[in-house]
Structures are given as C-alpha cells and as structure tokens.
Amino acid sequence: MVKKRRGIQSAETGVRLLEALERANGPLALKDLSARADLDPSSAHRYLASFVRCGLVRQDPDARYDFGPLAMRIGLAAMQRLDPIQLTERAMPDLVAQTGYTALLSVWSNRGPTVVHWQRSKNPFTTNLALGSVLPIFRSATGAVMVAFLPSTVTAEALAAEGRRENVDREAFTRAVERAKRTRLAYVDSSVIPGLSAISSPVLDWNGEALAAVTLIGTDPELAKPNHPAAPVLRNLCDRLSRDFGTPELRPAA
C-alpha cells in the first residue's frame, strides 16, 4: 500500500480560499469568500492577510478580495509550460482501452480539421486516413464539434472553400453544430468513410475555444448514436483536459 504523503493542513485550508476566488466571477467580500470556502470569517481573514502580504491576493479599496500579481504570474507560467496536444496524446491510450475504439486527435488548420495523432485499438480496420489527413468539415463529427467551438473568423475560409468543392447539407450541419454546442459531442455514421462511424468531443482552452478534438471511430454503427456508452467516457476525458487547460466552468451537457 502507498502511504499517504504528509502535508501541512493549514496550507490546504488556505488553498480553499484561492479555489473559491477562482470559481467566482470577480472580487468577493470577506463574508462571501469565507462562506464559499467553508471557513469562519476570522480564520479566513488571517489567511488572506498572509496572501495579501505575499502577493497571491490583493484587497481592493472597497475591501473586497481578488487575485494578486503573484497569482497572475503563477498562472501565466503554468500556461506557458502546458503542451495541450502532448498532454491530450498521453490521455488517449486509456480512452482507447476503456472504449475499445480507435481514437484520433485533430487540430484546426487553414484547410480544416487535420489529424495529428492516432491511437489504434485492438480491433483493426482498413482506412485511407493517416497522420496529416484533412477531414471534411461538413461531413465529419470532428468538423462539427470544432466549428461549434471556434470563432467564425477562424473557420469561415475553410468552410467556404469546402462548400465550393462539394454539395453540402448546410441545414443538417447547422443542426449538428448547435447540438455540439449544447452537448460537446458530435456524431456521424458512414458519411466520411464507408463502414465507419465516429463520435467527437472538443478540448477547450481558457477562452472556451477548441484547441483540438478527440474522435472515436469504429465499425460499430451504434457508435453514432447519442446514447452509446462511449459518449460520456469521451466527453468526460475532454472536459477534464479542458479544465486542466483553464477553460471556464463547463455547463452541464444538455
């Protein structure tokens, strides 16, 4: 058995105040902050006094508390050291092991969603997809979920170019995008690759925009149905990664 590491309980208690500030939309008064951290105001005030002295917290002229300059520098340093694509790649083997489906990691390029990593399952299938493949935007789950979480200024050019090359069902695509915004999931049957179905979910950044999309693909036609058990597994993974990368509080999926 692994022994639980000894720590400093008072430090862990103080962190609750920082977590309460992180969840708030702005500065908080002592009474509100202590209540959210489940501390009595006098104890919270002592912690906050220390945090103010070291720069983790600042106190505004109206006596409310917010993050200070040290907290901002720590946050920026943490963001600079994150490699979202690499960290997402590391999480994909467990996803494949849990679901039994092959997983793709895609990012948005000037031509659309582009595959940058494969994690193959134990159930092989033949496909012409490879690293560097650009997925069709209008016909892929990856395309729908990335358009749902990227600004139109980023996606407009690639959408227009594909719309000129192919006959697309724009109404169906709009419905898929709107559903992806509500559920953080998109599905397709064999519209991209005959015999393969897919489900996709976004990995978001601190601004709520798609850094990447993780997509499960397989020969099982049930995979393209919203009630498939792989759907919550995929979304939970992407939601966890999104929170690690600083995305705002995620709303419960509709």
Stockholm file with secondary structure:
# STOCKHOLM 1.0

chainA/1-254         MVKKRRGIQSAETGVRLLEALERANGPLALKDLSARADLDPSSAHRYLASFVRCGLVRQDPDARYDFGPLAMRIGLAAMQRLDPIQLTERAMPDLVAQTGYTALLSVWSNRGPTVVHWQRSKNPFTTNLALGSVLPIFRSATGAVMVAFLPSTVTAEALAAEGRRENVDREAFTRAVERAKRTRLAYVDSSVIPGLSAISSPVLDWNGEALAAVTLIGTDPELAKPNHPAAPVLRNLCDRLSRDFGTPELRPAA
#=GR chainA/1-254 SS CCCCCCCCHHHHHHHHHHHHHHHSSSCBCHHHHHHHTTCCHHHHHHHHHHHHHHTSEEECTTSCEEECHHHHHHHHHHHHHCCHHHHHHHHHHHHHHHHCSEEEEEEEETTEEEEEEEECCSSCCCCSCCTTCBCCTTTCHHHHHHHHTSCHHHHHHHHHHHHHHSCCCHHHHHHHHHHHHHHSCEEESSSSSTTCEEEEEEEECTTSCEEEEEEEEESCGGGGSTTCTHHHHHHHHHHHHHHHTTCCCCCCCC
#=GC SS_cons         CCCCCCCCHHHHHHHHHHHHHHHSSSCBCHHHHHHHTTCCHHHHHHHHHHHHHHTSEEECTTSCEEECHHHHHHHHHHHHHCCHHHHHHHHHHHHHHHHCSEEEEEEEETTEEEEEEEECCSSCCCCSCCTTCBCCTTTCHHHHHHHHTSCHHHHHHHHHHHHHHSCCCHHHHHHHHHHHHHHSCEEESSSSSTTCEEEEEEEECTTSCEEEEEEEEESCGGGGSTTCTHHHHHHHHHHHHHHHTTCCCCCCCC
//
